[in-house]
């Protein structure tokens, strides 16, 4: 069809002359846009979007871990994230639903025929009895008796929802704000903005489960497109960082002289490449590694802990895994005491990386799988929180207990497990800046979907950043033409949970 014949209701849309004129103007417009962009005059001003400009932390490339002040007064100076991969069942732990007992064995209207893993079974009552706890009378199941005793100090989110029902993507979304890989983790964003008070230890430590990494691996504590200095340092009580011990054939004096020589050579090299942030960051990382040779063995030495402390955490007297996780909990407390900005403690790992039950995933025999994980997690975690409170650490530290999504109120077709539930799950906070003995939001009568004050993961992360003195809309990093942030373009602070 010729250009002359393009018409609408008898009116010509475009002839050859019009086409050439429009093409010429378009080309000129593209040229002008390129020129304006080159001059930096085309960049979108974030102030026109949110009314405020982005926050760009002033980071000395030679000292990327130096402490930086929060943009506004922060309730918390440090944060401990206790993360439980595998999806803890909210309806069997913290979200009491009497309707499940009344309708046990039935299949009410509205229940889907198929969920993530396949055909669904019947409504199932909680596998553990719920009882009122503390002065608030909060209903918590017998699965987690030690944590249940502290509910008067917890702030629950009962109406959380996420955007995926797959574990790797769920972990990514909870810990980085995106289902895809390659984005900075929450801990990386915080240390990018705030640095750390202790220059002898990493700003961000990821204490992985004794059985290995979670499904999304290092992405859960990675730096993404932020400078590499802000990736979490991975070690636990069982496996200290590599290369911390000096070879037996090298004396401490020789070691010191070698380090001093290397420092002089690095300084001379930096003078040849002033302003090279990547080079400065690498040198700073190596210097921190050198400092860790003395600081990490000290912080990992549990011999100074009292017998009563070891007993309270459950180091002895339970399963071997509980003892190892308990040591990780003590390590987490010691790192917080030393001023580490972000500590991320994992209770669960990728099932492909170990034998038997390795996390909270419970598609079959939930009575066994959840019971095993609870035996490992409950006492040490409760002792960690209580110990931090007794030592005054919660005055300045926010504690986050989280999982990637919940589990269904009905069974799978096998009749013994619960499937993934991205539409409703529970997490809780305690410590600096949050209300105590408080519950926000509600799931429906079955715990199937968030029903009252539905809260997205974006909202949850926005609230965590706010408690650290950071505005989630302004804490950004320019990457691939976009001002990226932890909460993408979503989220709001849940003011109702703030103390």
C-alpha positions as CSV (number, residue, x, y, z in Angstrom):
1,X,0.0,0.0,0.0
2,X,1.4,3.5,-1.0
3,X,1.8,6.3,1.6
4,X,-0.8,8.3,-0.3
5,X,-3.5,5.7,0.3
6,X,-3.1,5.6,4.1
7,X,-6.3,7.3,5.3
8,X,-9.0,7.2,8.0
9,X,-12.6,8.0,7.1
10,X,-11.5,9.5,3.8
11,X,-8.9,11.7,5.4
12,X,-5.3,11.2,4.3
13,X,-3.1,10.3,7.3
14,X,0.3,10.8,5.7
15,X,1.7,11.7,2.3
16,X,5.3,11.6,1.1
17,X,5.9,15.2,1.9
18,X,4.5,14.8,5.4
19,X,6.4,11.6,6.0
20,X,9.7,13.3,5.1
21,X,8.9,16.3,7.2
22,X,8.0,14.2,10.2
23,X,11.1,12.1,9.8
24,X,13.3,15.2,9.6
25,X,11.8,16.7,12.8
26,X,12.2,13.3,14.5
27,X,15.9,13.1,13.6
28,X,16.5,16.7,14.8
29,X,14.7,15.9,18.0
30,X,16.9,12.9,18.6
31,X,20.0,15.0,17.9
32,X,18.8,17.6,20.4
33,X,18.0,15.0,23.0
34,X,21.5,13.5,22.6
35,X,23.1,16.9,23.0
36,X,21.0,17.7,26.1
37,X,21.9,14.3,27.6
38,X,25.6,14.9,26.9
39,X,25.4,18.2,28.8
40,X,23.5,16.5,31.7
41,X,20.4,18.7,31.0
42,X,18.1,15.8,30.2
43,X,18.4,13.9,33.5
44,X,15.1,13.5,35.3
45,X,15.2,15.5,38.5
46,X,13.9,13.1,41.2
47,X,12.6,16.2,43.0
48,X,9.9,16.4,40.4
49,X,8.8,12.9,41.3
50,X,9.0,12.6,45.0
51,X,9.7,16.2,46.0
52,X,13.2,15.3,47.3
53,X,16.5,14.5,45.7
54,X,18.3,11.2,46.1
55,X,20.7,10.5,49.0
56,X,24.2,10.0,47.8
57,X,26.4,8.9,50.7
58,X,29.8,10.6,50.7
59,X,32.0,7.6,50.6
60,X,35.8,8.0,50.8
61,X,37.0,5.2,48.5
62,X,40.0,4.7,50.8
63,X,37.7,4.2,53.7
64,X,34.4,2.7,52.4
65,X,33.5,1.3,55.8
66,X,33.8,4.6,57.7
67,X,30.8,5.3,59.8
68,X,28.3,7.8,58.2
69,X,25.5,9.6,59.9
70,X,21.9,8.7,59.0
71,X,20.0,11.4,57.1
72,X,17.6,11.7,60.0
73,X,17.5,10.6,63.6
74,X,17.5,6.8,63.7
75,X,15.8,4.6,66.2
76,X,18.3,1.8,65.5
77,X,22.0,2.0,64.9
78,X,22.5,-1.7,64.1
79,X,20.3,-4.5,62.7
80,X,20.2,-8.3,63.2
81,X,18.2,-10.2,60.6
82,X,17.2,-13.8,61.6
83,X,16.2,-15.4,58.4
84,X,14.4,-18.8,58.1
85,X,14.6,-20.2,54.6
86,X,11.9,-22.6,53.4
87,X,8.7,-20.8,54.5
88,X,7.7,-21.1,58.1
89,X,4.0,-22.0,58.5
90,X,2.3,-19.0,60.0
91,X,-0.9,-21.0,60.8
92,X,1.2,-23.4,62.9
93,X,3.2,-20.8,64.8
94,X,2.1,-17.2,65.3
95,X,-1.2,-16.7,63.3
96,X,-4.0,-18.3,65.3
97,X,-7.0,-19.3,63.2
98,X,-9.8,-21.1,65.2
99,X,-11.7,-21.6,61.9
100,X,-9.1,-24.2,60.9
101,X,-10.1,-26.4,63.8
102,X,-13.8,-26.0,63.2
103,X,-13.4,-26.9,59.5
104,X,-10.7,-29.6,59.9
105,X,-11.1,-32.2,57.2
106,X,-13.5,-30.2,55.1
107,X,-13.0,-28.4,51.8
108,X,-14.9,-25.1,52.0
109,X,-15.8,-23.2,48.8
110,X,-13.0,-20.9,47.5
111,X,-10.1,-23.3,48.2
112,X,-8.1,-23.7,44.9
113,X,-8.0,-27.1,43.4
114,X,-4.3,-26.8,42.5
115,X,-1.5,-24.8,44.2
116,X,2.2,-24.5,43.7
117,X,3.1,-28.2,44.1
118,X,-0.2,-29.7,42.8
119,X,-3.7,-30.8,43.9
120,X,-4.9,-29.6,47.3
121,X,-6.4,-31.6,50.1
122,X,-8.6,-30.6,53.0
123,X,-8.5,-27.9,55.6
124,X,-6.1,-28.9,58.4
125,X,-6.1,-27.6,62.0
126,X,-2.8,-26.5,63.4
127,X,-0.4,-29.4,64.0
128,X,0.5,-27.9,67.4
129,X,-1.9,-26.4,70.1
130,X,-2.1,-22.7,70.5
131,X,-2.1,-21.0,73.9
132,X,-2.3,-17.5,75.2
133,X,1.1,-16.2,76.1
134,X,2.4,-13.3,78.3
135,X,0.4,-10.4,79.6
136,X,-0.9,-9.6,76.1
137,X,-2.4,-13.1,75.8
138,X,-1.0,-13.5,72.3
139,X,-1.9,-16.9,70.9
140,X,1.3,-18.8,69.9
141,X,1.6,-22.5,69.2
142,X,3.6,-25.0,71.3
143,X,6.0,-25.5,68.4
144,X,8.0,-22.5,69.6
145,X,7.7,-22.4,73.4
146,X,10.8,-20.3,74.0
147,X,9.9,-17.6,71.6
148,X,6.3,-17.7,72.8
149,X,7.5,-16.6,76.2
150,X,8.7,-13.3,74.7
151,X,5.7,-12.3,72.7
152,X,5.1,-9.2,74.9
153,X,8.3,-7.8,73.4
154,X,7.5,-8.6,69.8
155,X,5.9,-6.6,67.0
156,X,4.1,-8.9,64.6
157,X,3.2,-8.4,60.9
158,X,0.3,-10.7,60.2
159,X,-0.7,-9.5,56.7
160,X,2.5,-9.8,54.7
161,X,2.3,-10.9,51.1
162,X,4.9,-11.5,48.4
163,X,5.1,-11.7,44.6
164,X,6.2,-15.2,44.1
165,X,5.6,-18.7,45.4
166,X,9.1,-20.1,44.5
167,X,11.8,-20.3,47.2
168,X,14.8,-18.9,45.3
169,X,12.8,-15.9,44.0
170,X,11.1,-15.6,47.3
171,X,14.4,-15.3,49.1
172,X,15.6,-12.8,46.5
173,X,12.5,-10.7,46.9
174,X,12.6,-10.7,50.7
175,X,16.3,-9.9,51.0
176,X,16.9,-7.7,47.9
177,X,13.5,-6.4,46.9
178,X,13.5,-8.1,43.5
179,X,12.7,-11.7,42.4
180,X,15.6,-11.6,40.0
181,X,19.3,-12.0,40.9
182,X,21.9,-9.2,40.7
183,X,20.3,-6.7,43.1
184,X,21.8,-5.4,46.3
185,X,20.7,-7.0,49.6
186,X,19.2,-5.1,52.4
187,X,22.4,-5.4,54.4
188,X,24.4,-4.0,51.5
189,X,22.1,-1.0,51.2
190,X,22.4,-0.3,54.9
191,X,26.2,-0.5,55.0
192,X,26.4,1.5,51.7
193,X,24.5,4.3,53.5
194,X,25.9,4.0,57.0
195,X,29.2,2.2,57.0
196,X,30.2,0.7,60.4
197,X,31.5,1.7,63.8
198,X,34.1,-1.1,63.9
199,X,36.9,-0.8,61.4
200,X,38.5,-4.1,62.5
201,X,35.5,-6.2,61.4
202,X,33.3,-6.3,58.3
203,X,30.4,-3.8,58.2
204,X,28.0,-6.7,57.2
205,X,28.4,-10.3,58.3
206,X,26.3,-13.2,57.0
207,X,26.3,-16.1,59.4
208,X,25.1,-19.0,57.3
209,X,23.5,-22.2,58.5
210,X,25.9,-24.9,59.6
211,X,24.5,-27.0,56.7
212,X,25.4,-24.4,54.0
213,X,23.9,-21.5,52.0
214,X,20.2,-20.9,51.5
215,X,18.7,-21.5,48.0
216,X,19.7,-18.1,46.6
217,X,23.1,-18.4,48.0
218,X,25.3,-15.3,48.2
219,X,22.6,-13.3,46.5
220,X,20.9,-13.1,49.9
221,X,23.7,-11.0,51.2
222,X,25.3,-9.8,48.0
223,X,26.2,-6.3,46.9
224,X,24.6,-6.5,43.5
225,X,25.5,-3.4,41.5
226,X,26.7,-1.5,44.7
227,X,30.5,-1.4,45.2
228,X,31.9,-4.7,46.2
229,X,33.0,-3.4,49.6
230,X,29.3,-3.7,50.7
231,X,28.8,-7.4,50.1
232,X,28.2,-9.4,53.3
233,X,31.2,-11.4,54.6
234,X,30.2,-15.0,54.9
235,X,31.4,-17.1,57.9
236,X,29.9,-18.9,60.9
237,X,31.1,-20.4,64.2
238,X,31.9,-23.7,62.6
239,X,33.7,-22.2,59.5
240,X,35.8,-19.1,60.1
241,X,36.9,-17.0,57.2
242,X,39.6,-18.5,55.1
243,X,43.3,-17.5,55.4
244,X,43.0,-16.0,58.9
245,X,45.8,-18.1,60.4
246,X,49.4,-17.1,59.8
247,X,51.5,-20.0,58.3
248,X,53.5,-21.7,61.0
249,X,56.8,-20.9,59.2
250,X,56.2,-17.1,59.3
251,X,56.9,-15.2,62.5
252,X,54.6,-12.4,63.7
253,X,57.4,-9.9,63.1
254,X,57.9,-11.0,59.5
255,X,54.2,-10.9,59.0
256,X,54.0,-7.4,60.3
257,X,56.9,-6.2,58.1
258,X,55.2,-7.8,55.1
259,X,51.9,-6.0,55.8
260,X,53.7,-2.7,56.2
261,X,55.6,-3.1,52.9
262,X,52.4,-4.0,51.1
263,X,50.7,-0.9,52.6
264,X,53.5,1.4,51.2
265,X,53.3,-0.3,47.8
266,X,49.5,0.1,47.7
267,X,49.8,3.8,48.7
268,X,52.3,4.4,45.8
269,X,50.1,2.6,43.4
270,X,47.1,4.7,44.4
271,X,49.1,7.9,43.7
272,X,49.4,6.7,40.1
273,X,45.6,6.2,39.8
274,X,44.0,9.0,41.9
275,X,40.2,8.7,42.1
276,X,40.0,5.1,41.1
277,X,37.2,4.0,43.4
278,X,37.4,0.3,42.4
279,X,41.1,0.1,43.1
280,X,40.7,1.9,46.4
281,X,37.9,-0.5,47.3
282,X,40.0,-3.6,46.6
283,X,42.8,-2.2,48.6
284,X,40.4,-1.4,51.5
285,X,39.0,-4.9,51.3
286,X,42.4,-6.5,51.5
287,X,43.4,-4.2,54.4
288,X,40.2,-5.3,56.3
289,X,41.1,-8.9,55.7
290,X,44.5,-8.3,57.3
291,X,42.8,-6.7,60.3
292,X,40.4,-9.6,60.5
293,X,43.4,-12.0,61.2
294,X,43.4,-10.7,64.7
295,X,39.8,-9.4,65.2
296,X,37.8,-12.5,64.0
297,X,39.6,-15.2,66.1
298,X,38.9,-13.0,69.1
299,X,35.2,-12.5,68.4
300,X,34.8,-16.2,67.6
301,X,36.4,-17.5,70.8
302,X,33.5,-18.7,72.9
303,X,35.7,-19.9,75.7
304,X,35.0,-16.7,77.7
305,X,31.3,-17.4,77.7
306,X,29.9,-18.6,81.0
307,X,28.5,-22.1,81.5
308,X,25.1,-20.6,82.2
309,X,25.2,-18.6,78.9
310,X,26.1,-21.8,76.9
311,X,23.3,-23.6,78.6
312,X,20.7,-20.9,78.0
313,X,21.5,-20.9,74.3
314,X,21.3,-24.7,74.1
315,X,24.9,-25.3,73.0
316,X,24.7,-28.7,74.8
317,X,21.8,-31.1,75.5
318,X,20.1,-31.1,72.1
319,X,20.8,-32.1,68.6
320,X,24.3,-31.5,67.1
321,X,22.7,-29.0,64.6
322,X,21.1,-27.1,67.5
323,X,24.4,-26.8,69.2
324,X,26.1,-25.5,66.0
325,X,23.2,-23.0,65.4
326,X,23.4,-21.9,69.1
327,X,27.1,-21.1,68.6
328,X,26.1,-19.0,65.6
329,X,23.6,-17.1,67.8
330,X,26.3,-16.4,70.3
331,X,28.6,-15.2,67.5
332,X,25.8,-12.9,66.2
333,X,25.5,-11.3,69.7
334,X,29.3,-10.8,69.9
335,X,29.4,-9.2,66.5
336,X,26.6,-6.8,67.5
337,X,28.5,-6.0,70.7
338,X,31.6,-5.2,68.6
339,X,29.7,-2.6,66.5
340,X,29.1,-4.6,63.3
341,X,26.3,-2.6,61.5
342,X,24.4,-5.6,59.9
343,X,24.4,-9.2,61.0
344,X,22.3,-11.7,59.0
345,X,21.8,-15.1,60.7
346,X,20.4,-18.0,58.7
347,X,18.4,-20.9,60.1
348,X,18.1,-23.3,57.1
349,X,20.0,-24.0,53.9
350,X,19.5,-25.3,50.4
351,X,18.2,-28.9,50.5
352,X,20.5,-29.8,47.6
353,X,23.5,-28.9,49.7
354,X,22.9,-31.3,52.5
355,X,21.3,-34.5,53.6
356,X,17.8,-34.9,55.0
357,X,15.8,-31.9,56.3
358,X,17.7,-28.7,55.8
359,X,15.1,-25.9,56.1
360,X,11.4,-25.1,56.9
361,X,10.1,-26.4,53.5
362,X,7.3,-28.8,54.5
363,X,5.4,-30.3,51.5
364,X,5.1,-33.6,53.4
365,X,5.2,-34.7,57.0
366,X,5.1,-31.2,58.4
367,X,4.8,-32.6,61.8
368,X,8.4,-33.9,61.5
369,X,10.0,-31.3,59.3
370,X,8.8,-28.2,61.3
371,X,9.5,-30.0,64.6
372,X,13.1,-30.6,63.6
373,X,13.7,-27.1,62.5
374,X,12.0,-25.7,65.6
375,X,14.2,-27.8,67.8
376,X,17.2,-26.2,66.2
377,X,15.9,-22.6,66.0
378,X,13.6,-21.9,69.0
379,X,15.8,-22.0,72.1
380,X,19.0,-20.5,70.7
381,X,17.0,-17.7,69.0
382,X,15.0,-16.9,72.1
383,X,18.1,-16.9,74.2
384,X,19.9,-14.6,71.7
385,X,17.1,-12.0,71.9
386,X,16.8,-12.3,75.7
387,X,20.6,-12.0,76.1
388,X,20.7,-8.9,73.9
389,X,17.9,-7.3,75.8
390,X,19.6,-8.1,79.2
391,X,22.8,-6.5,77.9
392,X,21.1,-3.4,76.7
393,X,21.9,-4.1,73.0
394,X,18.3,-3.8,71.9
395,X,18.3,-0.2,72.9
396,X,20.1,0.5,69.7
397,X,19.6,-2.7,67.7
398,X,16.6,-3.7,65.6
399,X,16.0,-7.5,65.4
400,X,14.1,-8.9,62.4
401,X,12.7,-12.4,62.3
402,X,11.7,-13.3,58.7
403,X,10.9,-16.0,56.2
404,X,10.0,-15.7,52.4
405,X,6.3,-16.6,52.5
406,X,3.8,-18.7,54.5
407,X,2.1,-22.0,54.0
408,X,-1.4,-23.0,53.1
409,X,-4.2,-23.6,55.6
410,X,-5.1,-26.8,53.8
411,X,-3.0,-29.9,53.1
412,X,-1.6,-31.0,49.9
413,X,-3.0,-34.1,48.3
414,X,-0.6,-36.3,50.2
415,X,-2.4,-35.3,53.4
416,X,0.7,-34.6,55.5
417,X,2.2,-31.3,54.2
418,X,1.3,-27.7,53.5
419,X,2.1,-25.9,50.2
420,X,3.6,-22.5,49.6
421,X,1.4,-19.5,50.4
422,X,2.6,-16.1,49.0
423,X,-0.7,-14.4,49.9
424,X,-0.3,-14.4,53.7
425,X,2.6,-14.9,56.1
426,X,4.0,-13.6,59.4
427,X,7.3,-11.9,60.4
428,X,8.1,-10.0,63.6
429,X,10.4,-7.2,64.8
430,X,11.7,-6.5,68.2
431,X,14.2,-4.0,69.7
432,X,14.9,-0.4,68.9
433,X,12.1,1.7,67.5
434,X,9.2,-0.7,67.4
435,X,6.2,-1.3,69.6
436,X,6.2,-4.1,72.0
437,X,3.4,-6.7,72.4
438,X,1.8,-5.4,69.2
439,X,0.3,-7.1,66.1
440,X,-0.3,-5.3,62.8
441,X,-2.6,-6.5,60.1
442,X,-4.7,-9.7,59.8
443,X,-5.0,-12.6,57.4
444,X,-8.5,-13.9,56.7
445,X,-10.2,-16.4,58.9
446,X,-8.3,-19.3,57.4
447,X,-4.9,-17.6,57.1
448,X,-5.2,-18.0,53.4
449,X,-4.9,-14.3,52.3
450,X,-3.9,-11.0,53.8
451,X,-7.2,-9.3,54.7
452,X,-6.7,-6.3,56.9
453,X,-3.8,-3.8,56.3
454,X,-2.2,-5.9,53.6
455,X,1.5,-5.3,53.8
456,X,3.9,-5.9,50.9
457,X,7.6,-6.8,51.2
458,X,8.2,-3.3,49.8
459,X,6.4,-1.8,52.8
460,X,8.2,-4.1,55.2
461,X,11.7,-3.1,53.8
462,X,10.7,0.6,53.7
463,X,9.9,0.3,57.4
464,X,13.2,-1.4,58.2
465,X,15.2,1.3,56.4
466,X,13.2,4.0,58.2
467,X,14.1,2.5,61.6
468,X,17.7,2.8,60.5
469,X,17.3,6.5,59.7
470,X,17.0,6.0,56.0
471,X,14.3,7.2,53.5
472,X,13.6,4.3,51.2
473,X,12.6,6.7,48.4
474,X,15.8,8.7,48.5
475,X,18.4,6.0,49.2
476,X,19.3,5.2,45.6
477,X,22.2,4.2,43.4
478,X,22.3,5.1,39.7
479,X,22.7,2.0,37.6
480,X,22.0,1.3,33.9
481,X,20.2,4.6,33.5
482,X,17.9,4.2,36.5
483,X,17.9,5.4,40.1
484,X,17.7,2.0,41.7
485,X,16.5,1.4,45.3
486,X,15.7,-1.5,47.6
487,X,11.9,-0.9,47.3
488,X,12.0,-0.4,43.5
489,X,9.2,2.2,42.9
490,X,6.9,0.9,45.6
491,X,6.4,0.8,49.4
492,X,5.5,3.0,52.3
493,X,6.6,3.0,55.9
494,X,4.2,1.3,58.3
495,X,4.0,4.0,60.9
496,X,1.6,2.0,63.1
497,X,4.4,-0.3,64.3
498,X,6.8,2.6,65.3
499,X,7.3,3.2,69.0
